Amino acid sequence: MLERTVAYLRDPAHGVAGVGIGDGFTNEQPFDSGATVPAGVTALDKHPYAGPITFPTNAVYNGVKPLDALGRVDGWQDAQGRWHDNFVPSYVAYFPEYFLTGIQTETTIRDISPITTSVYGTPHGRYTHPVGGSAPTLWVTEAALNPARVPAAVLSQFQAKEALRYTIAWLNKGAGAVYLYAAFSPGWGMVDPTAPGGGGALTALGRLSKTFANGVAAISQPRSLNLVSVTDNHNHAQFAGDGTAAHPTLYDRDVLGFFPFQVSNSRIAIGVYVVTRDLLSPWRPALATTDPARYNLPPEHFQLTITGTAGLGAPVNLADPLTGVSVPVTVVSRDSDRVVVDVPLTDSPRILVLG
């Protein structure tokens, strides 16, 4: 069916040869790659739904060997041949970037990584392509977090956060498009026609677009940034380890998201935030369950050392598309190709603008 559809659409005689074609058969299974689709397919489609998944309760035990943080086999087999981890941390996985991590074997990283890897002999990666065809991109054609846990009074802010995180993380990591589910649907709908600006999600995405659009110009000098260090003085964490190097604590600095976008030769906009594992974690438990602020990670300061900044303009700003405010940022030091900044970050993306 896919081959016949692609052949029909790519035939100039039918007048639609220039349309993009997404392979919807790849929505919910990981085995297709750019090397296995017919020539002429524009994108592998994905529906990266996940969570909430509670660990260790929902940990999966099967024939896959678990590894520890040092890359060593770290578990034991039961009588049925299933492997059990020696250590499973306690936390809830309920966040937009789940399939951009290695928490589950079926990670989407394989299909957008510039490094080609093999799954049962099939090559996966950004540059894999069918014989005689170009490498397809990846489209997130449907995505959202199940809103069943979310109090009604919190839903607008919750959807704004997830919309920002889906958009920034997936587009930065190589997705060619991101479509959020859904415009209008009970609990899931991202659009509220009764609210100013269409509701929290549309308002936040509008602010994000304006921040990125400011100063946009043709890019003739592509650049690469390097985040060479992340430090903090608070040691806040997503979950505790057991005190060993094999099973370490996952600190917030370990999951700091840094997603740069070049908007002109002299301007970079970087999505920065703590990639918290549970978007509904009660960071301020003293507040009511119906208070959106209960689920906002209190700002945490991080010092970021960034290189590759030669030629960027002098201004350094930090915008918060969730609230619409400009957040103070401290430039600790700066030289010809390096800048060190101190930034207060939370679980919702803030945009660090250099230039």
C-alpha positions in Angstrom: 0.0 0.0 0.0 2.8 2.4 1.0 4.8 1.7 -2.2 1.7 2.2 -4.4 0.7 5.4 -2.6 4.2 6.9 -3.0 4.4 5.9 -6.6 1.1 7.6 -7.4 1.9 10.8 -5.5 5.4 11.1 -7.0 4.1 10.6 -10.6 4.2 14.1 -12.1 1.1 13.2 -14.2 -1.0 13.4 -11.0 0.0 17.0 -10.2 1.0 16.5 -6.6 4.6 15.3 -6.9 5.8 18.1 -4.6 3.8 17.1 -1.5 5.5 15.6 1.6 4.7 12.0 2.4 4.9 10.6 5.9 4.9 6.9 6.6 2.1 6.4 9.1 2.8 2.7 9.5 5.8 3.8 11.6 3.7 5.7 14.2 3.9 3.2 17.0 6.6 0.7 16.2 10.4 1.1 16.1 11.6 -1.3 13.5 11.3 0.8 10.3 14.2 3.0 9.4 15.2 5.4 6.6 16.7 2.3 4.8 13.5 0.3 4.7 10.9 2.8 3.5 10.3 3.3 -0.3 12.2 5.9 -2.1 10.1 9.1 -2.2 9.0 9.0 1.5 9.6 12.3 3.2 9.4 11.3 6.8 9.0 8.5 9.3 5.9 9.4 11.4 5.9 8.9 15.2 3.4 9.1 18.0 5.6 9.3 21.1 3.1 8.8 23.8 4.3 7.5 27.2 3.4 7.6 30.8 2.8 8.0 33.5 5.2 5.1 34.3 6.0 4.5 37.9 9.4 2.9 38.8 10.1 0.4 40.2 6.5 -0.8 40.1 6.2 -0.6 36.3 9.8 -1.8 35.5 9.9 -4.3 32.7 11.8 -7.6 33.1 12.5 -9.6 30.0 15.4 -11.1 28.0 17.2 -7.7 27.7 20.3 -7.4 30.0 20.3 -4.3 32.2 23.4 -2.2 32.4 24.6 0.1 35.2 25.8 3.6 34.8 29.3 2.3 34.0 28.0 0.3 31.1 28.4 -3.1 32.8 25.8 -5.9 33.0 24.0 -5.3 36.2 21.3 -7.8 37.1 20.3 -11.4 37.5 18.1 -14.0 35.6 15.1 -15.8 37.0 14.0 -19.3 36.0 12.2 -18.0 33.0 15.3 -16.3 31.6 14.1 -12.8 32.5 16.7 -10.3 33.6 16.1 -8.2 36.8 18.0 -5.1 37.5 20.1 -5.0 40.7 18.8 -1.5 41.3 15.8 0.4 40.0 15.3 4.1 41.2 12.0 5.4 42.5 10.4 8.0 40.3 7.6 8.7 37.8 8.3 9.1 34.1 5.7 11.5 32.7 7.4 13.9 30.4 7.5 15.0 26.7 11.1 13.9 26.2 10.6 10.3 27.3 11.4 8.8 23.9 14.4 11.0 23.6 16.0 9.2 26.5 17.3 5.6 26.9 14.8 4.7 29.6 13.0 2.3 27.2 14.8 0.2 24.6 12.5 1.6 21.8 14.0 5.0 21.8 13.5 7.5 18.9 17.0 8.7 19.4 18.1 5.9 17.0 16.2 7.4 14.0 17.3 11.0 14.5 20.9 10.5 15.6 23.7 11.4 13.2 25.3 8.2 14.4 24.1 5.1 12.5 23.4 2.1 14.6 22.0 -1.4 13.9 18.8 -3.0 15.3 18.6 -6.7 14.4 20.7 -5.9 11.3 18.7 -2.9 10.1 20.6 0.4 10.1 18.9 3.3 11.9 20.0 7.0 11.9 19.5 10.4 10.4 21.3 9.6 7.3 19.9 6.1 6.5 18.1 6.1 3.2 16.5 3.7 0.7 18.3 2.6 -2.5 17.9 5.4 -5.0 16.2 7.8 -2.5 17.0 10.5 0.0 17.2 10.1 3.7 13.7 10.8 5.2 13.3 13.1 8.2 11.1 12.3 11.2 7.7 13.8 11.9 6.0 13.8 15.3 2.5 13.6 13.8 0.7 13.2 17.2 1.9 13.8 20.7 0.6 14.7 24.2 0.7 13.6 27.8 -2.4 11.8 29.1 -4.3 14.5 31.0 -6.1 12.0 33.3 -3.9 13.0 36.3 -4.2 16.7 35.8 -6.6 18.8 37.9 -8.9 20.9 35.7 -7.6 24.1 37.2 -4.1 23.2 36.4 -4.6 21.9 32.8 -4.0 25.2 30.9 -0.6 25.7 32.5 0.2 22.0 32.2 -0.5 22.0 28.4 1.5 25.2 27.9 4.5 23.5 29.5 4.2 20.3 27.6 3.7 22.2 24.3 6.9 24.2 24.9 8.9 21.2 25.8 7.6 19.0 22.9 8.3 21.8 20.5 11.8 22.8 21.6 13.2 19.4 22.4 11.9 17.4 19.4 12.6 20.1 16.8 16.1 20.7 18.1 16.9 17.0 18.1 16.0 16.6 14.5 12.3 16.2 14.0 11.1 17.9 10.9 7.7 18.7 12.3 5.8 18.4 15.6 2.0 18.2 15.8 0.3 18.3 19.2 -2.8 16.3 20.0 -5.4 17.8 19.8 -7.0 21.1 19.0 -10.4 20.3 20.4 -11.0 17.2 22.5 -12.2 16.8 26.1 -9.1 17.0 28.4 -6.7 16.7 25.5 -7.6 19.9 23.5 -4.8 22.4 23.3 -7.1 25.2 22.1 -9.6 27.0 24.4 -11.7 29.3 22.3 -13.2 30.9 25.4 -9.8 32.0 26.7 -7.7 35.1 25.6 -5.2 34.0 22.9 -6.8 30.6 22.7 -5.6 29.4 26.1 -2.3 28.6 27.8 -0.7 26.4 25.1 -1.3 28.8 22.2 -0.3 31.8 24.2 3.0 30.2 25.3 3.8 29.0 21.7 3.0 32.5 20.4 5.5 34.0 22.8 8.1 31.4 21.8 7.6 32.2 18.1 8.0 35.9 18.7 11.2 35.3 20.7 12.7 33.2 17.9 11.4 35.5 15.1 13.2 38.6 16.6 16.3 39.2 14.6 15.8 36.4 12.1 17.9 36.7 9.0 19.4 34.5 6.3 22.2 32.4 7.7 25.4 32.3 5.6 27.7 31.2 8.4 26.3 28.2 10.2 27.9 27.8 13.7 28.2 25.2 16.4 27.9 25.9 20.1 29.4 23.7 22.8 28.1 23.5 26.3 31.3 22.5 28.0 30.2 22.6 31.6 27.2 22.8 33.9 27.6 23.5 37.6 25.3 24.3 40.5 25.6 24.8 44.3 22.3 23.1 45.3 22.6 19.4 44.3 18.9 19.1 43.6 17.9 15.8 42.0 15.3 13.9 40.1 15.8 10.7 42.0 18.3 9.2 44.5 20.8 6.5 43.7 22.3 4.1 46.2 25.5 5.9 46.8 27.6 3.9 44.3 29.1 4.9 40.9 27.1 2.1 39.3 23.8 3.5 40.6 24.3 7.3 41.0 21.8 10.0 41.9 20.3 11.7 38.9 21.0 15.4 39.6 19.1 18.2 38.0 22.4 19.4 36.4 22.6 15.9 34.7 19.3 16.5 32.9 19.6 20.2 32.1 18.2 20.6 28.6 20.3 22.8 26.2 18.7 23.2 22.8 20.3 25.9 20.6 18.8 27.3 17.4 20.7 29.7 15.2 18.4 32.5 14.0 21.0 34.7 12.2 24.8 34.9 11.7 25.1 36.8 14.9 22.2 35.5 17.1 21.4 32.2 18.8 18.3 31.4 20.8 18.7 28.5 23.2 15.9 26.6 25.0 17.2 25.8 28.5 15.3 24.0 31.3 15.5 21.2 33.7 14.1 18.1 31.9 12.1 16.9 35.0 10.9 13.4 34.9 7.4 14.1 36.1 5.6 17.2 34.8 3.1 16.8 37.6 5.5 16.5 40.4 4.4 18.6 43.5 7.5 20.7 43.9 5.6 23.0 46.3 3.5 20.5 48.3 2.2 23.0 50.7 0.0 24.5 47.9 -3.4 23.1 47.0 -3.6 20.4 44.4 -5.7 22.8 42.3 -3.0 25.5 42.4 -0.9 25.5 39.2 2.1 26.9 41.2 2.2 23.6 43.1 3.7 21.9 40.1 6.2 24.6 39.1 9.8 23.7 39.9 11.2 26.6 41.9 14.0 28.4 39.9 17.4 26.8 40.3 20.6 28.6 39.4 23.1 26.9 37.1 26.3 28.2 35.7 26.7 27.4 32.0 30.0 27.6 30.1 29.4 27.9 26.4 32.0 28.1 23.6 31.6 28.8 19.9 30.2 32.3 20.6 32.7 34.3 18.5 30.8 36.9 16.4 27.6 36.9 18.4 26.2 40.2 19.4 26.8 41.5 22.9 23.3 41.3 24.5 22.5 38.2 26.6 18.8 37.8 27.6 16.6 35.2 29.1 12.9 35.1 28.1 10.2 33.0 29.7 7.5 32.1 27.1 5.3 30.5 29.8 4.9 33.8 31.8 5.9 36.3 29.1 8.5 38.0 31.4 12.2 38.6 30.9 14.3 36.9 33.6 17.5 38.3 34.9 20.7 36.6 33.7 24.2 37.2 34.9 27.2 37.2 32.6 30.0 35.8 34.8 32.7 36.2 32.2 33.1 36.5 28.4 35.9 36.4 25.9 36.3 36.2 22.2 34.8 32.7 21.8 33.4 31.8 25.3 30.7 33.0 27.6 29.9 31.9 31.2 26.4 32.7 32.4 24.5 32.2 35.6 20.8 31.4 34.8 17.8 30.6 37.0 16.0 27.7 35.4 12.8 25.7 36.0 10.9 22.8 34.5 9.5 25.0 31.7 11.7 26.2 28.9 13.3 29.6 29.1 15.1 31.0 26.0 18.6 32.2 26.4 19.3 34.7 23.6 22.9 35.4 22.7 23.3 38.4 20.3 
